[in-house]
Amino acid sequence: MKVEIMDTTLRDGEQTSGVAFTALEKLNIAKILLDEVKVDRIEVASARISEGEFEGVKKIVAWAEEKGHLDKIEVLGFVDGNKSLDWIHQAGAKVINLLCKGSLNHLEGQLKKTREQHLTEIKAAISYANSLGISVNVYLEDWSNGMRTSPDYVYYMLEGLQYENIKRYMLPDTLGVLNPFDTATYFKEVVTRFPDLHFDCHTHNDYDLAVANVMAAVQVGARGTHTTVNGLGERSGNAPLASVIAVLHDQLRKETAVDESKLNKISRMVEAFSSSRIPTNKPIVGEHVFTQTCGVHADGDSKGNLYVSELTPERFGRERKYALGKTSGKASIKKNLEELGITLSPDSMQKVTKKVVELGDKKKGITKEDLPYIISDVLGSEIIKEKILIKNYCLTHVHNLKPSATLSIEIDGEVYEETSTGDGQYDAFMKALKRIYKKLGKEVPTLLDYTVTIPPGGKTDALVETIITWSNGKEFITRGLDSDQASAAITATLKMLNVIEND
């Protein structure tokens, strides 16, 4: 039996502090999640939050209806005298995730009602939903604490609802208090007692156990689980989609409908839209998680993939890399050189390795694209030829006027000059450069990512390192170092131009 994946990035994930998706961003995330990642369902909003939320749901619903996905679009609603259901009906959605109380403490402390009153109101909401043609899933909020402190109440609710027209019973660890042992115990109890009901688990990561708790729940009979892209969510977040999929597939040998090769794509999209950066060491999607840093590991990979596990980057649309720094050995450098098509003699390799280690000791970031420059510096060779030189540039930024840039650049001995405006000084520079390249029938690679760093505690005169990720069919990184941010970016760009010219 396949495990259902319901992704709630657009609802629970948006409860991350500082995150708010526009209606268009929500629509694009929804499209990728359903059409490419192929999760089973998505929760896209909470009812009655705002007019903007209403418009966002309508956009997603209109697209989903056209694509045949309408039953996969879910909206969180409340037991509120049918107000949520009317809101959802007007938005055109066909599934409500009805939020009910899963612990006696929440029932009495928040609603101040008896269990009988709450159950009666839930049944009335279900009946009204049926009359509107809306399917019902039920959340038992704070279920984990309910199992700890008021299990009789939990069973009262499940027994009272088991014959209602409810598709799924969703059991959340609302405050992230569970561990895998308790999760397995509690889920096994409810699955054993109600074997015909479909139970979903919904975990939070307060103890960094969200994925482990998903694993425990599914192992004892949960039929579905909830995730968010990159683990977005309130406080410390929810179970991350990519990690959950890897664990289900590899550790439990469970099937899902998810296409693993699209997980990195959706992670990058959500990272961009949320402005919430992915930690570089985050499993599956972090920048460095498929990068071997130790030279011993690179050597082992060359001798029969001794440091390669089932968790291969290719599964997730990524590639293995070998970092360059003070722990690099000849094997790491050799693998990077192979990708560049460069072969060195043993003596030259020794000298280049020594230089890479020296630079790594100074904590300078080293990329594969830096290697030809290092070789040129160490060996005095002509491996890297600077076919492109920036003769001059002038950047201006005047208050209330668009920034402008004038660029004079030499390409294979010919000098070209262009002027352009842009949304910023570097943008103006890039537009001037693209004008020159367009005249030459050349394309400038796409800029994928742009980061700026200064030393911790750095002041206004600190050196700036600009790191730019490019794509011209393959991704590569160039760096620039200068006291001025725009100049650092231009240095990184010049390196990029010479890299592609030498290719």
N, C-alpha and C positions, 0 to 999 in steps of 0.2 A: 504493500500500500504506500502510495506517495505521501509525503508530508506536505501539507499546504503551507505556503508562505504568504502571509499578509504583511505588506510593508506600510508602515504608518509614518513615514518621513514627513508627509505633507500635513499631518495632524499632530501626532505626539512629537515628532522631530522638530516641528516649528515652535514647540514650547521651549527650545533651547534659548537661553538668555541672549538677546541681541540678534536673533534670527527671525526674519519675516520675509516670506517669498511673495513676489508679485503674482497676480493672476496668470500672466504669461509664463513666468518661471514655473509655477505649479503645473501648468498644462504641459510644458516641455518635459518636466521630470516625470509626470504621469505617462506620457507617451513612451519614453525610454523604458520605464519600469515594466509596462505591460507589453509593449511590442517587441522590445529587444531583450531585456533581462528576463522577461516572461515570469514574473511573480504571479501568483494566482489571484491576488486581490490587493487593492490599495485603499487605505483610509485617508480621505483627502481634506477633511475639515471637521470642525465642531459647529453644530447648528447654532444659529442666533448670535454669532460672535460679532459680525460686522457686515456692512453692505459690501465691502470689498471681498469678504469671504464668500458671500452669496454669489457675487459675480464670478469668482474663481471656480466655484462648484458648477455653475451653469456652463462655463466654457469647457470644463473637463467632461461634463455629462453630454454636451452636444457632440464632442469628438468621440466619446465612448459609444454613444448610440450609433453613430455612423460606422464605427469599426466593429460593432457587435460585442463590446466590452461592458455594457451597462450594468450587468449583474456583478461586475468586479469592482464597482465604485461604491465605497461605503462612507457613511457620514456618522460621526458620533452625535447621539441625541440624548435627551434627558427625559425623565418621568416628570413632565411639567404641564400636565393638563392639555396635552396634544399640541403645544406651541412648536416644539421641535419637529414633530411629524409634519405639521403644516408647512414649516420652513423648508424641510427636505423635499416635500411633495412639490412645492412651488419651484424649487431649484431643478426639479426633474429627476432627482436621484431615486433609486429603487431599493436601497438597502440602508437600514438604520442599525447602528451598533448602540443598543440601548443601555445607558449607564445606570446600573442599579447598585445597591449597597451589598457588599459581600462580607461585611463584618458587623456585629451587633454594635460595636463601638461607634462606627460611622453612622449607622442607622439612628441610634439614640442621640449621639452627640451633634450630628449635623442636621438630620431631617426632623429629629424629635417626634418620631412616629413609632407605632408598634409594628411588629413584623407582619401582622395580619393586614394592617392598613397599606403597608408598602407592597405586599404581594398583590392585593386587590388592585392597586393603582397600576402595577406593572401589567397585569392581565388586561386591564382596560386599554392600556397603550398598545398592547399587542393586537387586540381586537380592532382598534382604530387603524393601525398600520395595515392589517389585512384588508380593511375596507378601501384603503387607498392603493392597494396593490404593492405595498412596500414589504420586502422581506425583513425579518428580524433576527439579529444576533444579539446576545445579551452579555454585557460586561458585568461581572460581580466585583465591583471596585473594592480594593483592600482585602481580597480573598485570602491572601497569605496570612494576614493577621487574624482574619476570621477563622482559619483552620487552627491557628495557635491558641486563640483565646475564646472563641465561640463556635466550635464545630457544629454544635446542635443547630445553631442559627443557619449555618451554611447548608446543612442537609435539609432543614426546613424549606429553604428557598429552592433548592434543586428538586426536592420532591414535589413542591407546589408548582414548579414550572415544567417538569419533565414531559408532560403531555400537551403543552402549549405548542403553537406553531412557531417554534424557534429552530433555526438552522444550526447555530453554533453557540456553545457556552464558553465564554472567554474568561479565563481565570488569571487575573493580573497580580503580580507581586508589586503592588503600587508603590511601596516605599523601598523596594529593593532590599528587603531584610532576609531573604531566604538564602540557604546554602544548598548545594546539590543533594545532600542527604535528606534534608527536610522536603525539598522539592519532589524528590522521588517518592518519599513516603506519602505526602499529601495527594499527589496526582494518582498514585496507585490506589489510594483509598477511594477517590471519587470515580476513577475509571472502573474499578471492581464493582462498586455499588451501582453505577449507572452505565453498564457496558454498551448500551445502544446510543448514548449521547456523544456528540462530537465536541471534544474539548480542545480549545486553543490555549497555549501558554503565552503570557505577556510579561517579559522580565525587564527589570531595571538594574543598572550597573553600579549601585552605590558601594558594594563591596568588591567590585571588579569580578563578579560571578555571573553576569547575565548570560553569557554563552554557555558556561558550565551548567547553569540551571535549565537552559533550553535543552541541552543534551540529556539531562536527568529526566525531564518531563517527557520528552519524545521516547526515551528508552522504555518507559513504563506505560506508554499508551496515548500520550497526547497526539492528536491527529494533525494539529497545525501549530504554527508559532508565528509571533509577530516580531518584526525587525524594523530598524531604520537604517538608511544609508549613512555610513561613517559613524554609526552609533549615536546620532543626534538625539537629543531629548532633554527633559528637565533634569536638573541637578547634574549627575554624572552620566546621564544618557540611558539609552536602551541597548538591546542586543544588536550589534552591527551586522548588517545583511551579509557582507562578504565572509565574515568569520563564521557566522551560523551555517552558511552553505558549505563551507569547507569542512566544518566539523560533522555536519549531517552526512555528507558524501563519504568522507574518509574514515571518520571514527565510528560511525554507526552503520555505515553502508546503506543509508536510506536514500531513496530516490526523491528528487524534487523536479519541478518543471523548469527550474532556473538555468539559464545559459551562463555558465561561469565566465566565458570569454568577454562578457559585457559588463562584468562587475566593476572593473577599473574605470570604464567609460562613465558609468553612472556616478561613481564616487567622485570623479573629477568635476562632473557637472554640478553636483550638489555642493562640492567644496567651493566652486566659483560663485554659485548663486547665494550660498549661505555666508560667504566670507569667513567661514570657520575652517581654518587650515587643518589638513590631515597630519597628525604626527608622523615624522619620517620613519618611525619604527612600528607603525600600526600594522598588524598582521594583514596580509594579502594586498592591501592597497597603499601602504606606506612607501615613500620614495626609496628607502634603503633596504626593504625586507628581502629583496632578491639580489642583494649585493654582498658578495664575499669580500671581507676586508683583510682577513688573515692570509698571508702568502702560503701558509701550509695548506689551507683549504683550497686555494687555487691549484696548488700542486696536486692535491688529492683528486680534484675534479679532472685533471689532465690524465690521471692514471686510473680511469674506470669510474668516474663520477662518484668518488668515495664520500663526498660531502653533499650529495644530492638526495633529497627525500621525495616522497610522493607529492609533496606540495611544490610542484614545479611552476615557474612563472608563466610558461606558455599556456597553461590551462586558463589563466586569467587575463590573457591578452597582453602579457608583459614579457620581459626578457631578463636573463641573468646577467649581472654585471660584476666586475671585479674592481674594487676600489683601489685608488692609488694614494699612498700615504706612508707614514713611518713604519707601518707593519707590513708593507708590501714586500713581497719577495720577487724573484725573477719570474716565477710562474704567473703572478698577477700582471706584471708588466708585459710579459709575452702574450698573454691572452688579449690584452688591449691593443698591442701592436698588430696582432693577427687581424683584428677587426679593421685596422687602418691599412692593412696590406703592406706593412713594413717588417723587414727581417734584419736583425742585427747580428754581428759576430759575437761570440762569447765575451770577448774583451770589451766590446762596445756596450753590450748588455750590462756588464758589471759596472761600468762607469755611469750609465743612465740610472741603474738601480740605486746606486749610491746617492745620486743627485735627487731622485724622487724621495728617498728616505730623509735626506737633509731638509728638503722643503716641507715634508710632512712633520718633521720635528718643530718647525716654525708655525705649525698649524695652518699652513696655507692649503686651501682647497685645491686639489689637483684633479683635472678631468682627462678623459681619453684624448680630447682635442688639444690639450696642452702638451701632449707627449712630443709631437713633431718640433715644437718650439724648444722643449727641454733638450731634445736630441741635437738640434741645431746649435744650441748654446754650449752643450757639453762637448760635442764632437766637431763643431765647426763645419758641419756638413751643409748641403743645400737641399735637405729633405723638405724643408718648408721654405717656399719662395714667396715673398711678399709681392704678389702680382698687383695688389691694390694698395694704394697709399692715400691717406687723407691729407691733401695739401693745406687746406684751411677750412674752417667753418666759423660762422658767426650766429649765435643764438640771441634772440631778443625777447623780452617779456615786458610789455608796457601795460600799466593799469588800464583796464577796460578795453584793451585791444587783444586780439588773438596773438599768441606767441608765434614767432617766425624763425626760420632758419635758412641761411645761405650756405651751401656746401660746394666745395671744390675738391674733386677726387680724381686721382690718377689711376687709370686701368690700362695695364699693358703699355705704359708710356704715353697714353693719350689722356689729356685733362678735360674733365667735364664739369660743368657748373649748373646748379639749379637753386631756385628759391621756392619756399613753400610756407604756408601757415599750418597750424595744427592745434589740437586741444591742449597741448603742452609743448615744452621746448623739444623734448625727445621725439614726440609725435611729429612735430614739424620737420625735424631732421630726417626721420624715416620717410616722410612723404616726399621730401626733396630727393632722397636716395632712390626711392621707387620711380620717380620721374626719370632719373638718369638711366636706371636699369630698363625701364620700359622702352626708351629710345634704342637701347642696345638689344632689345628682344630677349632680355633676361628676366627671371623672376627672383624676388627676394623671398627667402624662406619665411614661413609663418611663425610669428612669435607666440609661443604657447604659455610661457610663464616668465615672470619678471620679479625678482626679489632683490631687496637692498638690505645690507647689513652694515652696522658699524660696531666697533668694539664695545663690550659692556661698559657703561659709564662714560662712553665717548662724548665729547663736547662738540661745539659747532665746527671746530677745525679738524675733527676726526677724519681719518681716511674712510672712504666709502667703498665697499665691494658690491658690485652689481652682478648678479647671476641671471643669465637669460637662457631659457630653454627654447630651442628652435625645432622646426620640422620641415624637411624637404623630401618627405617620403620615409625618413627615419628621424628619430629624435636625437638631438645632441645639445650640449651645453657649452657656453663660453662665458668667461668671467672678465670683468674689468675692474681695476683698482685705481682710484683717484681721490683727491680731496673734494671734488665736485661730483654730485650724483649724475648729472647729465653727461659729464665727461667720462665717467666710469662706464656708463651705458654705451657711449659711442666707442670706447675702447673695446668693449665686449662685442659690439657690432662689427667693428673692423676685423677682429679675430674670426668672426663668423664668415665674413665675406672671403677671407683668404682660405679658410677651411674648405668652403665649397668650390673655390677656384682651383685649389690643389687637388680636390677630388676629381 
